[in-house]
Amino acid sequence: MSTARDEILGAIRGALGRGQLDDVTRAKLDAVEHAHIRPAFEGDLVERFVRKFESRAGTVTRVAKLSDVPKAVEAHRAQWHLPKRAAVGAALHKLKWAAGWEIHFDAAGIEETLSVSLAVCGIAETGSLLFASGPESPITHNFVPDDQVAVLPVEHIVKWFENAWPILRQREDGMPRATNIVSGPSRTADVEQTVQLGAHGPRRVHVVLVG
């Protein structure tokens, strides 16, 4: 059955004097890897990621191993006088939290002040974090709380944006329904040209680099 898309493309091919593509030609075109223009940069990817992320009001702490993450989160909580409560991504369910913390692995409700999520990867090109939606990483963790802590293993930092897409495709759960690219706290200057952080999400985004 012909679709509107096929009809439009067919009309364009007709106007150009070209016929319908056969299956072999179509497969060859689909297999072509198109080159993208990428910014040239050298140096350590971790250092570049940190520099870029901090240039947009994000903050970074480095720890040696994943089990050190709760201490880093506690330091951030104490700095901003937050309650000892967090919505934590289920991918981090094995972390051991100090006494007095209230931890849950559900979506972040309107009362939530702090979330802790595992990023799929970091992108050194722009100093951005990539999050995938799903049961282990509710998308509300990226938008609802005033403070978001992202856990990022250093080996998951890639050079360019294009390097991130194969990682998503190779996930055991397949491609997520949604992805979020976070490059620091959201901001706006719509009112009197005064920059306000947290316009569309967290006021503070803190990365805990592991390794």
DAZI-V664414 format. One line per field, one symbol per residue. psi: psi as a letter, one per 40 degrees, with the letter a starting at -180 (. if undefined). burial: I if it has 9 or more other C-alpha atoms within 8 Angstrom, else O. A space follows every 10 residues. Layout:
BEGIN
psi = ???
burial = ???
END
This chain:
BEGIN
psi = hiiddddddd dddddefiah hidddddddd ehhhhihihh iaahdddddd ddddefeiih ihidideedd ddddddddde fiighihhhe efeeihiiie hhhifaihid ehehihihid iihddefiih ihiideghdd deddidhhhh hhhdeehidi ddedddddde ideahidiih hhfaiiiifd hffhhhifde aidhhhhhhh .
burial = OOOOOOIOOI OOIIOOOOOO OOOOOIOOOO OOOOOOOOOO OOOOIIOIII IIIIOIIIII IOIOOIOIII OIIOOOIOOO OOOOIIIIII OIOOIOOOOO IOOOIIIIOO OIIIIIIIII IIIIIIIIII IIIIOIIIII IIIIIIIIII IIIIOIIIII IOIIOOIIOO OOOOOIOOII OIIIIIIIIO OOOOOOIIIO IIIIIIIIII I
END
